[in-house]
Amino acid sequence: MLRIWTGVTAALLSAGVAAAPSTGAQPQIVPIRQIVADISPQRIEAHVRKLVGFQTRHTMSDTVSDTQGIGAARRWIKAELERCGAQAGGRLQVAFDSHVAPVSKRISRPTEIVNVVATLPGSQPQSAGRIYVVSGHYDSRATDVMDARGDAPGANDDASGTAAVIEMACVMARHRFDATLVFMAVAAEEQGLLGSGHWAQQAKLKNLNIAGMLNNDIIGSSRGDDGTVDGGQVRLFAEGIPAVKEMSDGVRALVATGGENDSISRQLARHVKQVGERYVPGFKVNVIQRADRYLRGGDHMPFLAQGYAALRFTEPNEDFAHQHQDVRVENGVQYGDLPQFVDYDYVAKVARVNAAALASLALAPAAPSQVQVRTAQLENATTLQWQPNTEPDLAGYRIVWRATTADQWQGAQDVGNVTEARLKLSKDNYFFGVQAIDKDGNVSVATYPTPLR
C-alpha cells in the first residue's frame, strides 16, 4: 500500500488513531490521547513553586535542611515521585543515583551529585531492555555560578523541565508500555552536566539500550526578551554529524551517502515532531538542526557523547533577564528567574509533546536493525533489506522516503512482514528509512540504510 501523508491516513492520524499496517490489522486507539489530556498545568505550577521555595538549589548548597537547599529539593522530588507512583499502582521504581564529583572548575570541594531517577519497567519481555529517558535538571544558579548561598529560584531554568518530568512520570505510571521509561531529575547541570554525564557514562558501561533521550531545559516561557509572546511552538535541537576528531564507521557511512541529516538523533526528532504535532494540535515542534543553541549545551550532550540519540526541548525565545541572574530590580527592570515569568499552560504543552512522543516510542517496536540498500548494480530502483524484529506483536514494516531537498518524510509504503523490499524510486534522488509496525499500528523510528556492496 502506497502512502503519501494526506487524505485518509492524515484523517486517521488527526483523530488519534494509529494507521493500520498493510497486514490487515485494524487501527486501534492507544492511550496517548488520555495521557496528553491528563497533563495538568496546575500541578506543573505547584511543582515549580515548590522547587522555587527551596530558595536555592545550587549544587553545593545546604543538604541538611528540610526547607532550603538542594538536599531538601531532591528529597521532595523523590517523595513526590514515590507518592504518585504508589497511587498509580506501585510500578514506578524511584531511587537516588549518586556519585562524588572531585574539585573542578565549578566544584570547589568534593561534592555528592544526586540524580532522582524514576523507572517505569516495560511490560513486554522482548522490549523491556529498550529504554527511553526524559530529563530536566533540578539544580539552579545565580549570576555567580559558584554562589551556593544566594537566592537562586531557577523557576524556568530548570524547575520548568523538572516539573514537566515529574508530571509525566505521575501520569504515565498509570499505563503500561512495551519498553521501559526512565524519568530523571538530574543534578549539577549548571556545574558542568555532572549528573547527566555520570548517568550516561554508567549506562554505556552497563551496555544499556538507550533508544532515545529527551532533555527539557528552559521550557517555561512563551515571552521573549522583546516582549513578543509565542506560545505556539517549541524548539527541538537535534544533532547531525557529531563534532569529533575521528569519525566512526556509522558517521562515515552517513557522510559518504549524503545522510548528514539522517543521524539517529535527527531520525528521533522526525518521530517526535510528527507524533507531538499530531497529539498537540496547533503546537509546532520546530526541529533545529544543531545539537543545542550556538556553542551552548545541556543534559542531552553527555548522551550524545556516548553515542545515544538525544534531543533538547527549549522555548522559542529566551529572556536572559530571567536566566542566571541575581534577583534584583535595576533601572525599573525585575531580574531573576522567578515563577511569575513562567507560562504554565505553555510548559504543559511542551510536556504533552514529550509524553505523546515517549508513549508512542515505548508502545512501538524497536527501529529495524542492519538496514542496507543494495548497490550491486546500476538501476533506477531501490532494494532495501534488514534484520527481522523480535517483538511477538510485530505486524510488518514500512519504507519511508523523502526528496534529497526535503527535511521530513514525504511518502511511505507498507511492505508486510518481510525483510526485503524493492521500490521503483531511485536511491540517487531520495533518502529512505525503514520502520517497524506492530499489530496495533504503533510505528517505530525510521532506520537509515547503509550501502550493501
Summary of the structure (lengths in Angstrom):
residues: 453
radius of gyration: 22.1
end to end distance: 28.5
largest distance: 71.3
contacts: 1627
relative contact order: 0.16
helix: 29%
strand: 27%
